[in-house]
Amino acid sequence: MTDAGAWNIWLFWVVLAAIGVFWLLWRVWPTPLGRASQWFERHRGGLISKHASVGGIDWHYLEGGCGEPLVLLHGFNGDAHHFTRTARYLNRHFRIIAPDLPGFGDTHSADTISHRIEDVAQHLLDWLDSQHIDTFYLGGNSMGGYISVAMARLAPERVRALWLLAPGGMHSAPLSPVLQEVAEDRHNPLVVRDHRDFMRLLNYCFVNTPWMPTPLLRLLSQRAASTCEQSLGIFDAMLNDSAPLETLAKDVKTPALIAWGENDQVLDVEGGHLLKAIMPQAELMIMPRIGHLPMIETPKTSAETWLAFAEQSAKKETFSH
């Protein structure tokens, strides 16, 4: 056999082995490639991963961009990476700070921490104090929107404007398909027990599900399943121990943009109209053919709408002074 022939055979086996290792990582051991996918999303959004321990909570958060602080809060069973795609369009205008909320992602806390919405709001305000962030813009999706309103109620002088993306906690809203299952004491689609549950939840959350690599999907589903019991406790605290959003939003004067997907199956879009009636200073935008996570499903449109609102809000604030 010639040297060239031996080289070609050796190269063939090297390539075959590399393909085998990649397949093994892709299908069987998703963590490395899933983490790599998250890193890539953070990089594209101009964000870096950070940690800070405050008040018994080891916070993990993403930060990047420049300008005035914009704090972004994810929803139930999510994490800060829910905002990496829309961060691409925001990081030249704001200093983005997106934490994993206690009990989710890579933020860890003692088992004794309260997960009542009002208490989580106070934990966040304490953490922002430790970061020397006094005034800020504040956005949140679903549970994160619920917490955002609670923060604006607790510290109205600190929150310049609210970006509420299908906020949770509206007790007077019609039951969505997801909450109907919860009310009938069937399987709670928001609590993930295995990969099948996770894929089912994605179908509830989107009209057009964005592509995500298989290792990332498996990483996220495994992480959610590993904290299933804790998630049930957090959901119970949110549903039964926390003040309704109607109560928290009452008398909140902070300028607010309410954005809701027209085809949201997790929280009924009627909640947007009900919240607008409680917060007459707010603007309501119903997004056609969009589900529960507009900042992921339509990141550019979501960002542009918020930028226009924030600019308008800042002008009104300047004029009033």
C-alpha positions in Angstrom: 0.0 0.0 0.0 1.3 3.4 -0.9 1.8 6.2 1.7 -1.0 8.1 0.1 -3.4 5.1 0.4 -2.5 4.6 4.1 -3.0 8.3 4.7 -6.5 8.2 3.1 -7.5 5.1 5.2 -6.2 6.8 8.4 -8.1 10.0 7.5 -11.3 8.0 6.8 -11.2 6.4 10.3 -10.4 9.7 12.0 -13.4 11.4 10.3 -15.6 8.4 11.1 -14.6 8.5 14.7 -15.3 12.3 14.9 -18.7 11.7 13.4 -19.4 9.0 15.9 -18.3 11.2 18.9 -20.4 14.1 17.5 -23.5 11.8 17.2 -23.0 10.5 20.7 -22.9 14.0 22.1 -25.8 15.1 19.9 -28.1 12.2 20.9 -26.9 10.7 24.2 -24.9 13.3 26.1 -26.4 16.7 25.3 -24.9 18.8 28.0 -21.6 20.0 26.2 -23.3 20.8 22.9 -26.4 22.3 24.7 -24.1 24.6 26.7 -22.2 25.5 23.5 -25.5 26.4 21.9 -26.4 28.7 24.9 -23.0 30.3 24.7 -23.5 31.0 20.9 -26.9 32.6 21.6 -25.4 34.8 24.4 -22.5 35.8 22.1 -24.9 36.8 19.3 -26.9 38.8 21.8 -23.8 40.6 23.1 -24.3 39.1 26.6 -21.9 37.4 29.0 -22.7 35.0 31.9 -22.1 36.3 35.5 -22.7 35.2 39.1 -23.3 37.1 42.4 -24.4 35.9 45.8 -26.8 38.1 47.8 -29.0 37.3 50.7 -28.6 33.5 50.5 -29.2 33.4 46.7 -26.5 32.5 44.3 -27.7 34.5 41.3 -26.8 33.7 37.7 -27.4 36.4 35.2 -26.6 37.6 31.7 -25.4 41.1 31.1 -24.3 43.2 28.2 -24.9 46.2 26.0 -24.6 49.9 26.9 -27.0 52.6 28.0 -29.5 52.7 30.8 -30.3 49.5 32.7 -33.0 47.2 31.3 -33.8 44.3 33.7 -35.5 41.4 31.9 -37.3 38.6 33.8 -38.2 35.2 32.3 -41.3 33.2 32.9 -42.0 29.9 34.7 -39.6 27.1 33.8 -37.6 29.4 31.7 -34.2 31.2 32.2 -32.4 34.3 31.2 -31.6 32.9 27.8 -35.2 33.6 26.8 -34.0 37.1 26.1 -30.8 36.5 24.1 -32.5 36.7 20.7 -34.2 40.0 21.3 -31.0 41.3 23.0 -29.4 41.4 19.6 -31.7 44.4 18.8 -31.6 46.0 22.2 -27.9 45.9 23.3 -26.9 49.1 21.5 -29.6 51.0 23.4 -29.7 49.4 26.9 -27.4 47.8 29.4 -29.3 44.5 29.6 -29.4 42.5 32.9 -31.3 39.3 32.7 -31.2 37.0 35.8 -32.2 33.4 36.2 -35.0 33.7 38.8 -34.7 31.7 42.0 -35.4 28.0 41.4 -34.7 28.2 37.7 -31.7 28.0 35.4 -28.4 28.3 37.2 -29.6 30.5 40.1 -29.7 28.5 43.4 -31.1 29.3 46.8 -31.9 27.8 50.1 -35.0 25.6 50.3 -36.5 27.9 52.8 -36.7 30.9 50.4 -40.2 32.2 49.8 -41.5 32.1 46.2 -44.4 34.3 46.7 -44.4 36.9 43.9 -44.1 39.8 46.2 -41.1 38.2 48.0 -39.3 37.3 44.8 -39.8 40.9 43.8 -38.1 42.1 47.0 -35.3 39.6 46.5 -34.7 41.1 43.0 -34.7 44.7 44.4 -32.1 43.6 47.0 -30.0 42.0 44.3 -30.1 45.1 42.2 -29.1 47.2 45.2 -26.0 45.0 45.5 -25.3 45.7 41.8 -25.6 49.5 42.5 -28.5 49.7 40.1 -30.9 52.4 41.3 -33.3 53.3 38.5 -34.0 51.0 35.6 -36.4 49.9 32.9 -38.1 46.6 33.7 -39.5 43.9 31.4 -40.9 40.5 32.1 -42.7 37.6 30.4 -45.4 35.6 32.0 -44.3 35.0 35.7 -41.6 37.5 35.0 -44.2 40.1 34.1 -46.1 39.3 37.2 -43.0 39.9 39.3 -42.2 43.1 37.3 -45.6 44.6 38.4 -44.9 43.6 42.0 -41.5 45.4 41.8 -43.0 48.5 40.4 -45.6 48.5 43.2 -42.9 48.0 45.8 -40.5 50.6 44.4 -42.3 52.9 42.0 -39.5 55.5 42.2 -37.0 53.0 40.7 -38.9 51.6 37.7 -38.9 54.0 34.7 -41.2 52.0 32.5 -42.6 48.5 32.3 -42.5 46.0 29.4 -45.1 43.3 30.2 -45.0 40.4 27.8 -48.1 38.3 28.5 -47.8 38.8 32.3 -49.2 36.1 34.6 -51.3 36.3 37.7 -54.6 37.6 36.2 -57.3 35.7 38.2 -60.2 37.3 36.3 -59.0 36.3 32.8 -60.6 33.4 31.0 -58.8 30.1 31.4 -56.3 29.3 28.6 -56.0 25.7 27.3 -53.0 25.2 29.6 -54.7 26.6 32.7 -57.9 24.7 31.9 -55.9 21.5 32.4 -54.5 22.8 35.6 -58.0 23.8 36.9 -59.4 20.4 36.1 -56.6 18.8 38.0 -55.2 17.1 35.0 -51.5 17.0 34.0 -50.0 20.5 34.5 -48.3 21.2 31.1 -46.1 23.9 32.8 -44.4 21.3 35.0 -41.9 19.2 33.0 -41.3 15.6 34.1 -39.5 14.3 31.0 -38.5 15.2 27.4 -42.0 14.4 26.1 -43.5 16.9 28.5 -41.0 19.5 27.4 -41.8 19.2 23.7 -45.5 19.3 24.5 -44.9 22.6 26.4 -43.1 24.1 23.4 -46.2 23.3 21.3 -48.3 25.3 23.7 -45.9 28.2 23.8 -45.4 28.9 20.1 -47.4 29.3 16.9 -44.3 28.8 14.8 -41.7 27.0 17.0 -38.2 28.4 16.4 -35.6 25.9 15.5 -33.5 24.8 18.4 -30.7 22.1 18.3 -31.5 18.7 19.7 -28.8 18.9 22.4 -30.2 22.2 23.7 -33.8 20.8 23.8 -32.5 17.7 25.7 -30.4 19.8 28.1 -33.4 22.1 28.9 -35.8 19.2 29.4 -33.4 17.3 31.6 -32.8 20.3 33.8 -36.6 21.0 34.1 -37.3 17.4 34.9 -34.6 17.4 37.6 -36.3 20.2 39.5 -39.9 19.1 38.9 -40.8 18.9 42.6 -39.4 22.3 43.3 -41.2 23.7 40.3 -44.5 22.4 41.6 -43.9 24.2 44.9 -43.1 27.5 43.1 -46.2 27.1 40.9 -48.3 26.6 44.0 -46.8 29.7 45.7 -47.5 31.7 42.6 -51.0 30.5 42.1 -52.3 30.3 45.7 -50.0 32.4 48.0 -49.4 35.5 45.9 -51.6 38.5 45.4 -53.5 38.5 42.0 -52.0 40.7 39.3 -55.2 42.8 39.4 -54.4 43.7 43.0 -50.7 44.4 42.4 -51.4 46.5 39.2 -54.0 48.7 40.9 -52.7 52.2 41.4 -49.4 51.5 39.7 -48.7 54.6 37.7 -45.5 53.5 35.9 -45.7 53.8 32.1 -46.2 50.3 30.7 -46.3 48.5 27.4 -48.4 45.4 27.5 -47.6 43.0 24.6 -49.6 39.8 24.1 -49.6 37.1 21.4 -53.0 36.8 19.8 -52.7 33.0 19.8 -51.3 32.6 23.4 -52.4 29.2 24.7 -50.7 29.6 28.1 -52.4 32.8 29.2 -55.5 34.0 27.5 -55.1 37.2 25.4 -58.2 38.7 27.1 -55.9 39.2 30.1 -54.2 42.0 28.2 -57.5 43.9 27.8 -58.3 43.4 31.5 -54.9 44.6 32.6 -55.2 47.7 30.3 -58.5 48.6 32.1 -56.7 48.4 35.4 -53.6 50.4 34.1 -55.2 53.1 31.9 -51.7 54.7 31.4 -50.5 51.5 29.7 -50.5 50.8 26.0 -51.7 47.4 24.8 -50.3 45.7 21.7 -51.9 42.4 20.5 -49.4 40.6 18.2 -51.1 38.5 15.4 -50.1 34.9 14.9 -47.8 34.9 17.9 -47.9 32.7 21.0 -46.8 33.0 24.6 -43.1 34.0 24.1 -43.0 36.9 21.6 -39.5 37.8 22.5 -38.4 34.4 21.1 -40.9 33.9 18.4 -40.6 37.4 16.9 -37.5 39.0 18.6 -37.0 41.9 16.2 -40.6 43.1 16.2 -40.8 42.8 20.0 -37.6 44.8 20.4 -38.5 47.5 18.0 -41.9 48.0 19.6 -40.3 48.3 23.0 -37.6 50.7 21.8 -40.3 53.0 20.3 -42.3 52.9 23.5 -39.3 53.5 25.8 -38.2 56.4 23.6 -41.7 57.9 23.8 -41.8 57.3 27.6 -38.4 59.0 28.1 -39.5 62.1 26.1 -42.7 62.4 28.2 -40.6 62.0 31.4 -38.2 64.8 30.3 -41.1 67.0 29.3 -42.9 66.5 32.7 -39.7 67.6 34.5 
